[in-house]
Amino acid sequence: MDATLAKDFKFGERINVRASLQLTNVFNPFAPGAPSTTVTTVASWGVINGQATTQRQTEFGLRISF
C-alpha cells in the first residue's frame, strides 16, 4: 500500500509552495523470498534468505511556483 500527503501554501497572490510526502510500502509486511535450491549443500537447501518485496521508502518534495 502506498500513500501520498500534500499541502499547498499561498504567500501573497503569486507565490505558491507545495510540500509533499510520498510513502511506498507503508505497512512493510513480510513477504518471504524464494527458498534456496542448492542441492549440493544440505544445510542451506530450502532456506529463505531474503524478502520478496522492497523495503519501506519515503520521499519528501517541495515545489515553489511564482
mmCIF file of the N, C-alpha and C atoms, coordinates in Angstrom:
data_MODEL
# 
_entry.id   MODEL 
# 
loop_
_atom_site.group_PDB 
_atom_site.id 
_atom_site.type_symbol 
_atom_site.label_atom_id 
_atom_site.label_alt_id 
_atom_site.label_comp_id 
_atom_site.label_asym_id 
_atom_site.label_entity_id 
_atom_site.label_seq_id 
_atom_site.pdbx_PDB_ins_code 
_atom_site.Cartn_x 
_atom_site.Cartn_y 
_atom_site.Cartn_z 
_atom_site.occupancy 
_atom_site.B_iso_or_equiv 
_atom_site.pdbx_formal_charge 
_atom_site.auth_seq_id 
_atom_site.auth_comp_id 
_atom_site.auth_asym_id 
_atom_site.auth_atom_id 
_atom_site.pdbx_PDB_model_num 
ATOM 1   N N  . MET A 1 1  ? 0.844  -1.171  0.000   1.00 0.00 ? 1  MET A N  1 
ATOM 2   C CA . MET A 1 1  ? 0.000  0.000   0.000   1.00 0.00 ? 1  MET A CA 1 
ATOM 3   C C  . MET A 1 1  ? 0.887  1.231   0.000   1.00 0.00 ? 1  MET A C  1 
ATOM 4   N N  . ASP A 1 2  ? 0.575  2.173   -0.870  1.00 0.00 ? 2  ASP A N  1 
ATOM 5   C CA . ASP A 1 2  ? 1.321  3.419   -0.977  1.00 0.00 ? 2  ASP A CA 1 
ATOM 6   C C  . ASP A 1 2  ? 0.425  4.578   -0.536  1.00 0.00 ? 2  ASP A C  1 
ATOM 7   N N  . ALA A 1 3  ? 1.047  5.679   -0.124  1.00 0.00 ? 3  ALA A N  1 
ATOM 8   C CA . ALA A 1 3  ? 0.284  6.851   0.313   1.00 0.00 ? 3  ALA A CA 1 
ATOM 9   C C  . ALA A 1 3  ? 1.042  8.118   -0.041  1.00 0.00 ? 3  ALA A C  1 
ATOM 10  N N  . THR A 1 4  ? 0.278  9.190   -0.278  1.00 0.00 ? 4  THR A N  1 
ATOM 11  C CA . THR A 1 4  ? 0.853  10.498  -0.542  1.00 0.00 ? 4  THR A CA 1 
ATOM 12  C C  . THR A 1 4  ? 0.112  11.537  0.281   1.00 0.00 ? 4  THR A C  1 
ATOM 13  N N  . LEU A 1 5  ? 0.866  12.383  0.954   1.00 0.00 ? 5  LEU A N  1 
ATOM 14  C CA . LEU A 1 5  ? 0.308  13.508  1.695   1.00 0.00 ? 5  LEU A CA 1 
ATOM 15  C C  . LEU A 1 5  ? 0.853  14.780  1.066   1.00 0.00 ? 5  LEU A C  1 
ATOM 16  N N  . ALA A 1 6  ? -0.026 15.762  0.836   1.00 0.00 ? 6  ALA A N  1 
ATOM 17  C CA . ALA A 1 6  ? 0.419  17.009  0.219   1.00 0.00 ? 6  ALA A CA 1 
ATOM 18  C C  . ALA A 1 6  ? -0.333 18.180  0.833   1.00 0.00 ? 6  ALA A C  1 
ATOM 19  N N  . LYS A 1 7  ? 0.344  19.323  0.903   1.00 0.00 ? 7  LYS A N  1 
ATOM 20  C CA . LYS A 1 7  ? -0.255 20.541  1.447   1.00 0.00 ? 7  LYS A CA 1 
ATOM 21  C C  . LYS A 1 7  ? 0.208  21.714  0.598   1.00 0.00 ? 7  LYS A C  1 
ATOM 22  N N  . ASP A 1 8  ? -0.756 22.550  0.183   1.00 0.00 ? 8  ASP A N  1 
ATOM 23  C CA . ASP A 1 8  ? -0.452 23.743  -0.593  1.00 0.00 ? 8  ASP A CA 1 
ATOM 24  C C  . ASP A 1 8  ? -0.475 24.967  0.315   1.00 0.00 ? 8  ASP A C  1 
ATOM 25  N N  . PHE A 1 9  ? 0.512  25.829  0.150   1.00 0.00 ? 9  PHE A N  1 
ATOM 26  C CA . PHE A 1 9  ? 0.606  27.085  0.888   1.00 0.00 ? 9  PHE A CA 1 
ATOM 27  C C  . PHE A 1 9  ? 0.636  28.224  -0.117  1.00 0.00 ? 9  PHE A C  1 
ATOM 28  N N  . LYS A 1 10 ? -0.054 29.319  0.196   1.00 0.00 ? 10 LYS A N  1 
ATOM 29  C CA . LYS A 1 10 ? -0.049 30.505  -0.660  1.00 0.00 ? 10 LYS A CA 1 
ATOM 30  C C  . LYS A 1 10 ? 0.563  31.661  0.109   1.00 0.00 ? 10 LYS A C  1 
ATOM 31  N N  . PHE A 1 11 ? 1.492  32.355  -0.539  1.00 0.00 ? 11 PHE A N  1 
ATOM 32  C CA . PHE A 1 11 ? 2.113  33.543  0.014   1.00 0.00 ? 11 PHE A CA 1 
ATOM 33  C C  . PHE A 1 11 ? 1.825  34.693  -0.941  1.00 0.00 ? 11 PHE A C  1 
ATOM 34  N N  . GLY A 1 12 ? 0.912  35.540  -0.561  1.00 0.00 ? 12 GLY A N  1 
ATOM 35  C CA . GLY A 1 12 ? 0.515  36.632  -1.439  1.00 0.00 ? 12 GLY A CA 1 
ATOM 36  C C  . GLY A 1 12 ? -0.309 36.110  -2.602  1.00 0.00 ? 12 GLY A C  1 
ATOM 37  N N  . GLU A 1 13 ? -0.274 36.827  -3.712  1.00 0.00 ? 13 GLU A N  1 
ATOM 38  C CA . GLU A 1 13 ? -1.063 36.429  -4.874  1.00 0.00 ? 13 GLU A CA 1 
ATOM 39  C C  . GLU A 1 13 ? -0.283 35.562  -5.855  1.00 0.00 ? 13 GLU A C  1 
ATOM 40  N N  . ARG A 1 14 ? 1.039  35.632  -5.826  1.00 0.00 ? 14 ARG A N  1 
ATOM 41  C CA . ARG A 1 14 ? 1.823  34.977  -6.872  1.00 0.00 ? 14 ARG A CA 1 
ATOM 42  C C  . ARG A 1 14 ? 2.643  33.777  -6.428  1.00 0.00 ? 14 ARG A C  1 
ATOM 43  N N  . ILE A 1 15 ? 2.974  33.670  -5.189  1.00 0.00 ? 15 ILE A N  1 
ATOM 44  C CA . ILE A 1 15 ? 3.886  32.609  -4.750  1.00 0.00 ? 15 ILE A CA 1 
ATOM 45  C C  . ILE A 1 15 ? 3.091  31.457  -4.134  1.00 0.00 ? 15 ILE A C  1 
ATOM 46  N N  . ASN A 1 16 ? 3.287  30.265  -4.681  1.00 0.00 ? 16 ASN A N  1 
ATOM 47  C CA . ASN A 1 16 ? 2.662  29.044  -4.178  1.00 0.00 ? 16 ASN A CA 1 
ATOM 48  C C  . ASN A 1 16 ? 3.754  28.038  -3.815  1.00 0.00 ? 16 ASN A C  1 
ATOM 49  N N  . VAL A 1 17 ? 3.576  27.374  -2.704  1.00 0.00 ? 17 VAL A N  1 
ATOM 50  C CA . VAL A 1 17 ? 4.511  26.342  -2.264  1.00 0.00 ? 17 VAL A CA 1 
ATOM 51  C C  . VAL A 1 17 ? 3.711  25.075  -1.985  1.00 0.00 ? 17 VAL A C  1 
ATOM 52  N N  . ARG A 1 18 ? 4.168  23.969  -2.534  1.00 0.00 ? 18 ARG A N  1 
ATOM 53  C CA . ARG A 1 18 ? 3.525  22.678  -2.286  1.00 0.00 ? 18 ARG A CA 1 
ATOM 54  C C  . ARG A 1 18 ? 4.531  21.737  -1.633  1.00 0.00 ? 18 ARG A C  1 
ATOM 55  N N  . ALA A 1 19 ? 4.191  21.258  -0.448  1.00 0.00 ? 19 ALA A N  1 
ATOM 56  C CA . ALA A 1 19 ? 5.017  20.282  0.263   1.00 0.00 ? 19 ALA A CA 1 
ATOM 57  C C  . ALA A 1 19 ? 4.327  18.925  0.154   1.00 0.00 ? 19 ALA A C  1 
ATOM 58  N N  . SER A 1 20 ? 5.095  17.889  -0.181  1.00 0.00 ? 20 SER A N  1 
ATOM 59  C CA . SER A 1 20 ? 4.504  16.563  -0.332  1.00 0.00 ? 20 SER A CA 1 
ATOM 60  C C  . SER A 1 20 ? 5.393  15.503  0.305   1.00 0.00 ? 20 SER A C  1 
ATOM 61  N N  . LEU A 1 21 ? 4.757  14.443  0.745   1.00 0.00 ? 21 LEU A N  1 
ATOM 62  C CA . LEU A 1 21 ? 5.440  13.302  1.343   1.00 0.00 ? 21 LEU A CA 1 
ATOM 63  C C  . LEU A 1 21 ? 4.856  12.050  0.707   1.00 0.00 ? 21 LEU A C  1 
ATOM 64  N N  . GLN A 1 22 ? 5.692  11.256  0.036   1.00 0.00 ? 22 GLN A N  1 
ATOM 65  C CA . GLN A 1 22 ? 5.251  10.019  -0.606  1.00 0.00 ? 22 GLN A CA 1 
ATOM 66  C C  . GLN A 1 22 ? 5.836  8.836   0.149   1.00 0.00 ? 22 GLN A C  1 
ATOM 67  N N  . LEU A 1 23 ? 4.981  7.910   0.503   1.00 0.00 ? 23 LEU A N  1 
ATOM 68  C CA . LEU A 1 23 ? 5.393  6.703   1.224   1.00 0.00 ? 23 LEU A CA 1 
ATOM 69  C C  . LEU A 1 23 ? 5.103  5.485   0.362   1.00 0.00 ? 23 LEU A C  1 
ATOM 70  N N  . THR A 1 24 ? 6.103  4.652   0.163   1.00 0.00 ? 24 THR A N  1 
ATOM 71  C CA . THR A 1 24 ? 5.956  3.420   -0.608  1.00 0.00 ? 24 THR A CA 1 
ATOM 72  C C  . THR A 1 24 ? 6.067  2.241   0.351   1.00 0.00 ? 24 THR A C  1 
ATOM 73  N N  . ASN A 1 25 ? 5.154  1.287   0.237   1.00 0.00 ? 25 ASN A N  1 
ATOM 74  C CA . ASN A 1 25 ? 5.120  0.109   1.092   1.00 0.00 ? 25 ASN A CA 1 
ATOM 75  C C  . ASN A 1 25 ? 4.951  0.526   2.558   1.00 0.00 ? 25 ASN A C  1 
ATOM 76  N N  . VAL A 1 26 ? 3.853  1.211   2.843   1.00 0.00 ? 26 VAL A N  1 
ATOM 77  C CA . VAL A 1 26 ? 3.608  1.838   4.149   1.00 0.00 ? 26 VAL A CA 1 
ATOM 78  C C  . VAL A 1 26 ? 3.664  0.829   5.296   1.00 0.00 ? 26 VAL A C  1 
ATOM 79  N N  . PHE A 1 27 ? 2.982  -0.287  5.183   1.00 0.00 ? 27 PHE A N  1 
ATOM 80  C CA . PHE A 1 27 ? 2.901  -1.238  6.294   1.00 0.00 ? 27 PHE A CA 1 
ATOM 81  C C  . PHE A 1 27 ? 4.083  -2.201  6.357   1.00 0.00 ? 27 PHE A C  1 
ATOM 82  N N  . ASN A 1 28 ? 4.874  -2.277  5.288   1.00 0.00 ? 28 ASN A N  1 
ATOM 83  C CA . ASN A 1 28 ? 6.076  -3.106  5.234   1.00 0.00 ? 28 ASN A CA 1 
ATOM 84  C C  . ASN A 1 28 ? 5.830  -4.550  5.707   1.00 0.00 ? 28 ASN A C  1 
ATOM 85  N N  . PRO A 1 29 ? 4.850  -5.264  5.100   1.00 0.00 ? 29 PRO A N  1 
ATOM 86  C CA . PRO A 1 29 ? 4.607  -6.641  5.527   1.00 0.00 ? 29 PRO A CA 1 
ATOM 87  C C  . PRO A 1 29 ? 5.719  -7.570  5.049   1.00 0.00 ? 29 PRO A C  1 
ATOM 88  N N  . PHE A 1 30 ? 5.934  -8.627  5.779   1.00 0.00 ? 30 PHE A N  1 
ATOM 89  C CA . PHE A 1 30 ? 6.960  -9.590  5.394   1.00 0.00 ? 30 PHE A CA 1 
ATOM 90  C C  . PHE A 1 30 ? 6.407  -10.506 4.307   1.00 0.00 ? 30 PHE A C  1 
ATOM 91  N N  . ALA A 1 31 ? 7.105  -10.569 3.201   1.00 0.00 ? 31 ALA A N  1 
ATOM 92  C CA . ALA A 1 31 ? 6.777  -11.477 2.110   1.00 0.00 ? 31 ALA A CA 1 
ATOM 93  C C  . ALA A 1 31 ? 8.043  -12.294 1.839   1.00 0.00 ? 31 ALA A C  1 
ATOM 94  N N  . PRO A 1 32 ? 8.060  -13.567 2.219   1.00 0.00 ? 32 PRO A N  1 
ATOM 95  C CA . PRO A 1 32 ? 9.282  -14.349 2.080   1.00 0.00 ? 32 PRO A CA 1 
ATOM 96  C C  . PRO A 1 32 ? 9.713  -14.516 0.628   1.00 0.00 ? 32 PRO A C  1 
ATOM 97  N N  . GLY A 1 33 ? 11.009 -14.477 0.417   1.00 0.00 ? 33 GLY A N  1 
ATOM 98  C CA . GLY A 1 33 ? 11.580 -14.664 -0.913  1.00 0.00 ? 33 GLY A CA 1 
ATOM 99  C C  . GLY A 1 33 ? 11.630 -16.139 -1.271  1.00 0.00 ? 33 GLY A C  1 
ATOM 100 N N  . ALA A 1 34 ? 12.161 -16.427 -2.424  1.00 0.00 ? 34 ALA A N  1 
ATOM 101 C CA . ALA A 1 34 ? 12.263 -17.802 -2.900  1.00 0.00 ? 34 ALA A CA 1 
ATOM 102 C C  . ALA A 1 34 ? 13.305 -18.563 -2.081  1.00 0.00 ? 34 ALA A C  1 
ATOM 103 N N  . PRO A 1 35 ? 13.024 -19.803 -1.718  1.00 0.00 ? 35 PRO A N  1 
ATOM 104 C CA . PRO A 1 35 ? 13.998 -20.580 -0.947  1.00 0.00 ? 35 PRO A CA 1 
ATOM 105 C C  . PRO A 1 35 ? 15.185 -21.013 -1.808  1.00 0.00 ? 35 PRO A C  1 
ATOM 106 N N  . SER A 1 36 ? 16.270 -21.299 -1.141  1.00 0.00 ? 36 SER A N  1 
ATOM 107 C CA . SER A 1 36 ? 17.480 -21.750 -1.830  1.00 0.00 ? 36 SER A CA 1 
ATOM 108 C C  . SER A 1 36 ? 17.244 -23.140 -2.410  1.00 0.00 ? 36 SER A C  1 
ATOM 109 N N  . THR A 1 37 ? 17.706 -23.358 -3.631  1.00 0.00 ? 37 THR A N  1 
ATOM 110 C CA . THR A 1 37 ? 17.510 -24.668 -4.278  1.00 0.00 ? 37 THR A CA 1 
ATOM 111 C C  . THR A 1 37 ? 18.831 -25.380 -4.529  1.00 0.00 ? 37 THR A C  1 
ATOM 112 N N  . THR A 1 38 ? 19.857 -25.048 -3.753  1.00 0.00 ? 38 THR A N  1 
ATOM 113 C CA . THR A 1 38 ? 21.154 -25.691 -3.893  1.00 0.00 ? 38 THR A CA 1 
ATOM 114 C C  . THR A 1 38 ? 21.078 -27.095 -3.291  1.00 0.00 ? 38 THR A C  1 
ATOM 115 N N  . VAL A 1 39 ? 21.144 -28.085 -4.128  1.00 0.00 ? 39 VAL A N  1 
ATOM 116 C CA . VAL A 1 39 ? 21.000 -29.473 -3.680  1.00 0.00 ? 39 VAL A CA 1 
ATOM 117 C C  . VAL A 1 39 ? 22.306 -29.997 -3.083  1.00 0.00 ? 39 VAL A C  1 
ATOM 118 N N  . THR A 1 40 ? 23.444 -29.448 -3.485  1.00 0.00 ? 40 THR A N  1 
ATOM 119 C CA . THR A 1 40 ? 24.729 -29.961 -3.017  1.00 0.00 ? 40 THR A CA 1 
ATOM 120 C C  . THR A 1 40 ? 24.992 -29.637 -1.549  1.00 0.00 ? 40 THR A C  1 
ATOM 121 N N  . THR A 1 41 ? 24.399 -28.575 -1.036  1.00 0.00 ? 41 THR A N  1 
ATOM 122 C CA . THR A 1 41 ? 24.583 -28.213 0.374   1.00 0.00 ? 41 THR A CA 1 
ATOM 123 C C  . THR A 1 41 ? 23.271 -28.476 1.111   1.00 0.00 ? 41 THR A C  1 
ATOM 124 N N  . VAL A 1 42 ? 23.247 -29.518 1.900   1.00 0.00 ? 42 VAL A N  1 
ATOM 125 C CA . VAL A 1 42 ? 22.016 -29.935 2.582   1.00 0.00 ? 42 VAL A CA 1 
ATOM 126 C C  . VAL A 1 42 ? 21.592 -28.915 3.632   1.00 0.00 ? 42 VAL A C  1 
ATOM 127 N N  . ALA A 1 43 ? 22.529 -28.269 4.299   1.00 0.00 ? 43 ALA A N  1 
ATOM 128 C CA . ALA A 1 43 ? 22.197 -27.334 5.373   1.00 0.00 ? 43 ALA A CA 1 
ATOM 129 C C  . ALA A 1 43 ? 21.496 -26.076 4.865   1.00 0.00 ? 43 ALA A C  1 
ATOM 130 N N  . SER A 1 44 ? 21.765 -25.676 3.613   1.00 0.00 ? 44 SER A N  1 
ATOM 131 C CA . SER A 1 44 ? 21.153 -24.450 3.105   1.00 0.00 ? 44 SER A CA 1 
ATOM 132 C C  . SER A 1 44 ? 19.994 -24.704 2.139   1.00 0.00 ? 44 SER A C  1 
ATOM 133 N N  . TRP A 1 45 ? 19.675 -25.962 1.862   1.00 0.00 ? 45 TRP A N  1 
ATOM 134 C CA . TRP A 1 45 ? 18.593 -26.251 0.926   1.00 0.00 ? 45 TRP A CA 1 
ATOM 135 C C  . TRP A 1 45 ? 17.240 -25.895 1.546   1.00 0.00 ? 45 TRP A C  1 
ATOM 136 N N  . GLY A 1 46 ? 16.445 -25.111 0.829   1.00 0.00 ? 46 GLY A N  1 
ATOM 137 C CA . GLY A 1 46 ? 15.123 -24.730 1.299   1.00 0.00 ? 46 GLY A CA 1 
ATOM 138 C C  . GLY A 1 46 ? 15.104 -23.571 2.275   1.00 0.00 ? 46 GLY A C  1 
ATOM 139 N N  . VAL A 1 47 ? 16.247 -22.960 2.548   1.00 0.00 ? 47 VAL A N  1 
ATOM 140 C CA . VAL A 1 47 ? 16.326 -21.844 3.492   1.00 0.00 ? 47 VAL A CA 1 
ATOM 141 C C  . VAL A 1 47 ? 15.932 -20.550 2.773   1.00 0.00 ? 47 VAL A C  1 
ATOM 142 N N  . ILE A 1 48 ? 15.073 -19.759 3.413   1.00 0.00 ? 48 ILE A N  1 
ATOM 143 C CA . ILE A 1 48 ? 14.668 -18.468 2.849   1.00 0.00 ? 48 ILE A CA 1 
ATOM 144 C C  . ILE A 1 48 ? 15.654 -17.424 3.344   1.00 0.00 ? 48 ILE A C  1 
ATOM 145 N N  . ASN A 1 49 ? 16.336 -16.765 2.401   1.00 0.00 ? 49 ASN A N  1 
ATOM 146 C CA . ASN A 1 49 ? 17.394 -15.825 2.768   1.00 0.00 ? 49 ASN A CA 1 
ATOM 147 C C  . ASN A 1 49 ? 17.000 -14.370 2.669   1.00 0.00 ? 49 ASN A C  1 
ATOM 148 N N  . GLY A 1 50 ? 15.834 -14.068 2.171   1.00 0.00 ? 50 GLY A N  1 
ATOM 149 C CA . GLY A 1 50 ? 15.505 -12.659 1.992   1.00 0.00 ? 50 GLY A CA 1 
ATOM 150 C C  . GLY A 1 50 ? 14.018 -12.410 1.876   1.00 0.00 ? 50 GLY A C  1 
ATOM 151 N N  . GLN A 1 51 ? 13.721 -11.182 1.536   1.00 0.00 ? 51 GLN A N  1 
ATOM 152 C CA . GLN A 1 51 ? 12.353 -10.734 1.426   1.00 0.00 ? 51 GLN A CA 1 
ATOM 153 C C  . GLN A 1 51 ? 12.049 -10.443 -0.042  1.00 0.00 ? 51 GLN A C  1 
ATOM 154 N N  . ALA A 1 52 ? 10.847 -10.792 -0.499  1.00 0.00 ? 52 ALA A N  1 
ATOM 155 C CA . ALA A 1 52 ? 10.483 -10.613 -1.898  1.00 0.00 ? 52 ALA A CA 1 
ATOM 156 C C  . ALA A 1 52 ? 10.090 -9.173  -2.224  1.00 0.00 ? 52 ALA A C  1 
ATOM 157 N N  . THR A 1 53 ? 9.555  -8.448  -1.261  1.00 0.00 ? 53 THR A N  1 
ATOM 158 C CA . THR A 1 53 ? 9.129  -7.069  -1.511  1.00 0.00 ? 53 THR A CA 1 
ATOM 159 C C  . THR A 1 53 ? 10.228 -6.089  -1.124  1.00 0.00 ? 53 THR A C  1 
ATOM 160 N N  . THR A 1 54 ? 10.109 -4.870  -1.628  1.00 0.00 ? 54 THR A N  1 
ATOM 161 C CA . THR A 1 54 ? 11.098 -3.842  -1.301  1.00 0.00 ? 54 THR A CA 1 
ATOM 162 C C  . THR A 1 54 ? 10.819 -3.254  0.082   1.00 0.00 ? 54 THR A C  1 
ATOM 163 N N  . GLN A 1 55 ? 11.825 -2.641  0.652   1.00 0.00 ? 55 GLN A N  1 
ATOM 164 C CA . GLN A 1 55 ? 11.691 -2.015  1.964   1.00 0.00 ? 55 GLN A CA 1 
ATOM 165 C C  . GLN A 1 55 ? 10.831 -0.764  1.872   1.00 0.00 ? 55 GLN A C  1 
ATOM 166 N N  . ARG A 1 56 ? 10.392 -0.266  2.996   1.00 0.00 ? 56 ARG A N  1 
ATOM 167 C CA . ARG A 1 56 ? 9.625  0.974   3.051   1.00 0.00 ? 56 ARG A CA 1 
ATOM 168 C C  . ARG A 1 56 ? 10.508 2.132   2.592   1.00 0.00 ? 56 ARG A C  1 
ATOM 169 N N  . GLN A 1 57 ? 9.960  3.001   1.738   1.00 0.00 ? 57 GLN A N  1 
ATOM 170 C CA . GLN A 1 57 ? 10.704 4.151   1.228   1.00 0.00 ? 57 GLN A CA 1 
ATOM 171 C C  . GLN A 1 57 ? 9.888  5.412   1.435   1.00 0.00 ? 57 GLN A C  1 
ATOM 172 N N  . THR A 1 58 ? 10.569 6.520   1.719   1.00 0.00 ? 58 THR A N  1 
ATOM 173 C CA . THR A 1 58 ? 9.930  7.804   1.940   1.00 0.00 ? 58 THR A CA 1 
ATOM 174 C C  . THR A 1 58 ? 10.592 8.851   1.053   1.00 0.00 ? 58 THR A C  1 
ATOM 175 N N  . GLU A 1 59 ? 9.782  9.711   0.452   1.00 0.00 ? 59 GLU A N  1 
ATOM 176 C CA . GLU A 1 59 ? 10.305 10.778  -0.394  1.00 0.00 ? 59 GLU A CA 1 
ATOM 177 C C  . GLU A 1 59 ? 9.598  12.078  -0.033  1.00 0.00 ? 59 GLU A C  1 
ATOM 178 N N  . PHE A 1 60 ? 10.378 13.127  0.183   1.00 0.00 ? 60 PHE A N  1 
ATOM 179 C CA . PHE A 1 60 ? 9.832  14.434  0.512   1.00 0.00 ? 60 PHE A CA 1 
ATOM 180 C C  . PHE A 1 60 ? 10.073 15.372  -0.661  1.00 0.00 ? 60 PHE A C  1 
ATOM 181 N N  . GLY A 1 61 ? 9.047  16.146  -1.016  1.00 0.00 ? 61 GLY A N  1 
ATOM 182 C CA . GLY A 1 61 ? 9.175  17.084  -2.133  1.00 0.00 ? 61 GLY A CA 1 
ATOM 183 C C  . GLY A 1 61 ? 8.706  18.465  -1.754  1.00 0.00 ? 61 GLY A C  1 
ATOM 184 N N  . LEU A 1 62 ? 9.327  19.471  -2.342  1.00 0.00 ? 62 LEU A N  1 
ATOM 185 C CA . LEU A 1 62 ? 8.952  20.860  -2.111  1.00 0.00 ? 62 LEU A CA 1 
ATOM 186 C C  . LEU A 1 62 ? 8.978  21.567  -3.459  1.00 0.00 ? 62 LEU A C  1 
ATOM 187 N N  . ARG A 1 63 ? 7.833  22.085  -3.887  1.00 0.00 ? 63 ARG A N  1 
ATOM 188 C CA . ARG A 1 63 ? 7.729  22.769  -5.178  1.00 0.00 ? 63 ARG A CA 1 
ATOM 189 C C  . ARG A 1 63 ? 7.320  24.215  -4.939  1.00 0.00 ? 63 ARG A C  1 
ATOM 190 N N  . ILE A 1 64 ? 8.097  25.117  -5.511  1.00 0.00 ? 64 ILE A N  1 
ATOM 191 C CA . ILE A 1 64 ? 7.814  26.556  -5.391  1.00 0.00 ? 64 ILE A CA 1 
ATOM 192 C C  . ILE A 1 64 ? 7.480  27.082  -6.780  1.00 0.00 ? 64 ILE A C  1 
ATOM 193 N N  . SER A 1 65 ? 6.330  27.717  -6.902  1.00 0.00 ? 65 SER A N  1 
ATOM 194 C CA . SER A 1 65 ? 5.963  28.318  -8.186  1.00 0.00 ? 65 SER A CA 1 
ATOM 195 C C  . SER A 1 65 ? 5.600  29.778  -7.964  1.00 0.00 ? 65 SER A C  1 
ATOM 196 N N  . PHE A 1 66 ? 5.977  30.589  -8.946  1.00 0.00 ? 66 PHE A N  1 
ATOM 197 C CA . PHE A 1 66 ? 5.694  32.030  -8.848  1.00 0.00 ? 66 PHE A CA 1 
ATOM 198 C C  . PHE A 1 66 ? 5.404  32.598  -10.215 1.00 0.00 ? 66 PHE A C  1 
# 
